[in-house]
């Protein structure tokens, strides 16, 4: 009888342990989903900012200027610089946060995997989408590249390397005499 009670207790403990493990996994998944939602919300804010009619001129400057020196209006230059610092901080945060949220998706060296590359099928779609988003931000906003190249020590080394390795920024971006900091 004691053996039977011990066996029932053991089975009960195993079931409780398994239930607790499943609850912990579900909670971790919910936290991950919540953090990803927060990152996506910021990306939507970024998209809304650039597509806003209020920021039409700023968007035009970001896409047409090769560096801050080309922007003659000091207020516009400072506004674009401030905006780019915010976005650069955001992308640095995204880049350093995603490996923990997309477990097993991000290449160990952290390089960006772009759509149409031979590696695309070897990593998760989420990493390809984020890689492409980060890459596009830099390829279409040369002053953003200048902001990064003027102060790379502020940002995660792997992030800076991933941007450079992606060739989203031309090598001399940020080497103008009118650096913004």
DRENDO-1510 file (C-alpha; in Angstrom, 1 decimal, always signed):
<recs>
REC; n; res; u; v; w
REC; 1; UNK; +0.0; +0.0; +0.0 .
REC; 2; UNK; +2.8; +2.4; +0.9 .
REC; 3; UNK; +4.5; +1.6; -2.5 .
REC; 4; UNK; +1.2; +2.4; -4.3 .
REC; 5; UNK; +0.8; +5.7; -2.5 .
REC; 6; UNK; +4.5; +6.5; -3.3 .
REC; 7; UNK; +3.9; +5.7; -7.0 .
REC; 8; UNK; +0.7; +7.8; -7.1 .
REC; 9; UNK; +2.6; +10.7; -5.5 .
REC; 10; UNK; +5.5; +10.3; -7.9 .
REC; 11; UNK; +3.1; +10.3; -10.9 .
REC; 12; UNK; +1.3; +13.4; -9.5 .
REC; 13; UNK; +4.6; +15.2; -9.0 .
REC; 14; UNK; +5.7; +14.4; -12.5 .
REC; 15; UNK; +2.4; +15.7; -13.9 .
REC; 16; UNK; +2.7; +18.9; -11.8 .
REC; 17; UNK; +6.3; +19.4; -12.9 .
REC; 18; UNK; +5.3; +19.1; -16.5 .
REC; 19; UNK; +2.3; +21.4; -16.1 .
REC; 20; UNK; +4.6; +24.0; -14.4 .
REC; 21; UNK; +7.2; +23.7; -17.2 .
REC; 22; UNK; +4.4; +24.2; -19.8 .
REC; 23; UNK; +3.1; +27.3; -17.9 .
REC; 24; UNK; +6.6; +28.7; -17.8 .
REC; 25; UNK; +7.1; +28.2; -21.5 .
REC; 26; UNK; +3.7; +29.8; -22.3 .
REC; 27; UNK; +4.6; +32.8; -20.1 .
REC; 28; UNK; +8.0; +33.1; -21.8 .
REC; 29; UNK; +6.2; +33.0; -25.2 .
REC; 30; UNK; +3.8; +35.7; -24.1 .
REC; 31; UNK; +6.7; +37.9; -22.9 .
REC; 32; UNK; +8.5; +37.4; -26.2 .
REC; 33; UNK; +5.3; +38.2; -28.2 .
REC; 34; UNK; +4.8; +41.3; -26.1 .
REC; 35; UNK; +8.3; +42.5; -26.6 .
REC; 36; UNK; +8.1; +41.9; -30.4 .
REC; 37; UNK; +4.8; +43.8; -30.5 .
REC; 38; UNK; +6.5; +46.7; -28.8 .
REC; 39; UNK; +9.3; +46.6; -31.4 .
REC; 40; UNK; +6.7; +46.4; -34.2 .
REC; 41; UNK; +4.7; +49.4; -32.7 .
REC; 42; UNK; +7.9; +51.5; -32.8 .
REC; 43; UNK; +8.4; +50.5; -36.5 .
REC; 44; UNK; +4.9; +51.6; -37.3 .
REC; 45; UNK; +5.6; +54.9; -35.6 .
REC; 46; UNK; +8.7; +55.2; -37.7 .
REC; 47; UNK; +6.7; +54.5; -40.9 .
REC; 48; UNK; +4.0; +57.0; -39.9 .
REC; 49; UNK; +6.6; +59.6; -39.1 .
REC; 50; UNK; +8.2; +59.3; -42.6 .
REC; 51; UNK; +4.9; +59.1; -44.4 .
REC; 52; UNK; +3.4; +62.1; -42.6 .
REC; 53; UNK; +2.7; +65.2; -44.7 .
REC; 54; UNK; +4.3; +67.2; -41.9 .
REC; 55; UNK; +7.6; +65.4; -42.5 .
REC; 56; UNK; +7.5; +65.4; -46.3 .
REC; 57; UNK; +10.5; +67.8; -46.6 .
REC; 58; UNK; +12.5; +65.9; -44.0 .
REC; 59; UNK; +11.8; +62.6; -45.9 .
REC; 60; UNK; +12.9; +64.3; -49.1 .
REC; 61; UNK; +16.1; +65.5; -47.5 .
REC; 62; UNK; +16.9; +62.0; -46.0 .
REC; 63; UNK; +16.5; +60.4; -49.4 .
REC; 64; UNK; +18.2; +63.0; -51.5 .
REC; 65; UNK; +21.1; +64.4; -49.4 .
REC; 66; UNK; +24.4; +62.4; -49.4 .
REC; 67; UNK; +25.4; +64.1; -46.2 .
REC; 68; UNK; +24.4; +66.7; -43.7 .
REC; 69; UNK; +26.6; +69.4; -45.4 .
REC; 70; UNK; +24.2; +69.4; -48.4 .
REC; 71; UNK; +21.3; +70.6; -46.2 .
REC; 72; UNK; +21.7; +74.4; -46.1 .
REC; 73; UNK; +18.9; +75.2; -43.6 .
REC; 74; UNK; +20.5; +74.6; -40.1 .
REC; 75; UNK; +17.1; +73.9; -38.6 .
REC; 76; UNK; +16.3; +71.2; -41.2 .
REC; 77; UNK; +19.8; +69.8; -40.8 .
REC; 78; UNK; +19.4; +69.6; -37.0 .
REC; 79; UNK; +15.9; +68.1; -37.3 .
REC; 80; UNK; +17.1; +65.4; -39.7 .
REC; 81; UNK; +20.1; +64.7; -37.5 .
REC; 82; UNK; +18.0; +64.4; -34.3 .
REC; 83; UNK; +15.6; +62.1; -36.1 .
REC; 84; UNK; +18.4; +60.0; -37.4 .
REC; 85; UNK; +19.9; +59.6; -34.0 .
REC; 86; UNK; +16.6; +58.4; -32.7 .
REC; 87; UNK; +16.2; +55.9; -35.5 .
REC; 88; UNK; +19.7; +54.7; -35.2 .
REC; 89; UNK; +19.2; +54.1; -31.5 .
REC; 90; UNK; +16.0; +52.2; -32.3 .
REC; 91; UNK; +17.7; +50.0; -35.0 .
REC; 92; UNK; +20.6; +49.3; -32.6 .
REC; 93; UNK; +18.1; +48.3; -30.0 .
REC; 94; UNK; +16.2; +46.1; -32.4 .
REC; 95; UNK; +19.4; +44.5; -33.7 .
REC; 96; UNK; +20.6; +43.7; -30.2 .
REC; 97; UNK; +17.2; +42.5; -28.9 .
REC; 98; UNK; +16.1; +40.3; -31.7 .
REC; 99; UNK; +18.6; +37.4; -31.2 .
REC; 100; UNK; +17.0; +36.8; -27.8 .
REC; 101; UNK; +13.5; +37.0; -29.1 .
REC; 102; UNK; +14.0; +35.1; -32.4 .
REC; 103; UNK; +15.9; +32.2; -30.9 .
REC; 104; UNK; +17.6; +30.1; -33.5 .
REC; 105; UNK; +16.7; +32.6; -36.3 .
REC; 106; UNK; +19.6; +35.0; -36.2 .
REC; 107; UNK; +23.0; +33.9; -37.7 .
REC; 108; UNK; +25.6; +33.6; -34.9 .
REC; 109; UNK; +27.7; +36.4; -36.4 .
REC; 110; UNK; +24.6; +38.6; -36.6 .
REC; 111; UNK; +24.9; +39.5; -40.3 .
REC; 112; UNK; +21.9; +40.8; -42.1 .
REC; 113; UNK; +20.3; +38.3; -44.5 .
REC; 114; UNK; +18.5; +40.1; -47.3 .
REC; 115; UNK; +15.7; +38.9; -49.6 .
REC; 116; UNK; +16.9; +37.1; -52.6 .
REC; 117; UNK; +20.2; +36.1; -51.0 .
REC; 118; UNK; +21.3; +32.5; -51.1 .
REC; 119; UNK; +21.0; +32.4; -47.3 .
REC; 120; UNK; +17.4; +33.6; -47.2 .
REC; 121; UNK; +16.0; +30.0; -47.0 .
REC; 122; UNK; +18.4; +29.1; -44.2 .
REC; 123; UNK; +17.1; +31.6; -41.6 .
REC; 124; UNK; +13.7; +32.5; -40.3 .
REC; 125; UNK; +11.5; +34.8; -42.3 .
REC; 126; UNK; +11.4; +37.2; -39.3 .
REC; 127; UNK; +15.2; +37.8; -39.5 .
REC; 128; UNK; +15.1; +38.3; -43.2 .
REC; 129; UNK; +12.3; +40.8; -42.8 .
REC; 130; UNK; +14.1; +42.7; -40.1 .
REC; 131; UNK; +17.4; +42.5; -42.0 .
REC; 132; UNK; +15.7; +44.0; -45.0 .
REC; 133; UNK; +14.0; +46.7; -42.9 .
REC; 134; UNK; +17.3; +47.8; -41.3 .
REC; 135; UNK; +19.2; +47.6; -44.6 .
REC; 136; UNK; +16.6; +49.7; -46.4 .
REC; 137; UNK; +16.7; +52.4; -43.7 .
REC; 138; UNK; +20.4; +52.9; -44.3 .
REC; 139; UNK; +20.4; +52.4; -48.1 .
REC; 140; UNK; +17.7; +55.1; -48.5 .
REC; 141; UNK; +19.0; +57.6; -45.9 .
REC; 142; UNK; +22.7; +58.4; -46.5 .
REC; 143; UNK; +22.7; +61.0; -43.6 .
REC; 144; UNK; +21.7; +58.0; -41.4 .
REC; 145; UNK; +24.9; +56.3; -42.5 .
REC; 146; UNK; +26.8; +59.5; -41.7 .
REC; 147; UNK; +25.3; +59.5; -38.2 .
REC; 148; UNK; +26.5; +55.9; -37.6 .
REC; 149; UNK; +29.9; +56.4; -39.2 .
REC; 150; UNK; +30.6; +59.6; -37.2 .
REC; 151; UNK; +30.2; +57.8; -33.8 .
REC; 152; UNK; +30.3; +54.0; -34.3 .
REC; 153; UNK; +31.7; +53.5; -30.8 .
REC; 154; UNK; +28.3; +54.4; -29.3 .
REC; 155; UNK; +26.6; +51.4; -30.9 .
REC; 156; UNK; +26.9; +47.7; -30.6 .
REC; 157; UNK; +30.0; +46.5; -32.4 .
REC; 158; UNK; +28.1; +43.6; -34.2 .
REC; 159; UNK; +25.4; +46.1; -35.3 .
REC; 160; UNK; +28.0; +48.5; -36.8 .
REC; 161; UNK; +29.7; +45.5; -38.5 .
REC; 162; UNK; +26.4; +44.1; -39.9 .
REC; 163; UNK; +25.6; +47.5; -41.4 .
REC; 164; UNK; +29.0; +47.8; -42.9 .
REC; 165; UNK; +29.1; +44.3; -44.2 .
REC; 166; UNK; +25.7; +44.7; -45.8 .
REC; 167; UNK; +27.1; +47.6; -47.9 .
REC; 168; UNK; +24.1; +49.7; -47.1 .
REC; 169; UNK; +26.3; +52.7; -46.4 .
REC; 170; UNK; +29.0; +53.8; -48.8 .
REC; 171; UNK; +32.5; +53.8; -47.1 .
REC; 172; UNK; +33.0; +57.6; -46.9 .
REC; 173; UNK; +29.6; +58.5; -45.5 .
REC; 174; UNK; +30.2; +60.6; -42.4 .
REC; 175; UNK; +33.6; +61.9; -43.4 .
REC; 176; UNK; +32.4; +65.3; -44.3 .
REC; 177; UNK; +33.9; +68.4; -42.5 .
REC; 178; UNK; +30.5; +69.3; -41.1 .
REC; 179; UNK; +30.0; +66.4; -38.7 .
REC; 180; UNK; +26.9; +66.9; -36.6 .
REC; 181; UNK; +28.3; +66.2; -33.1 .
</recs>
